[in-house]
């Protein structure tokens, strides 16, 4: 972006929640169409790469299904009954 376009986008972002600014002509200005298309193309590539990385991470991270058995198998449980009267 050119410095003027960068300043315009910055002021629009800063005044996003200002009602008076939203009604002004400066808020209604848009970037040139070719810059919007090229930016959306770049963002599309970025999100596609992130989605592919996420899928790889999910596939690589296989849960240990035997972990519960390993953890519970270490403990010895005493099921002996004791004679006690509780009131």
Secondary structure by P-SEA (a helix, b strand, c coil): ccaaaaaaaaaaaaacccccccccccccccccaaaaaaaaaaaaaaaaaaaaaaaaaaaacccccaaaaaaaaabbbbccccccccc
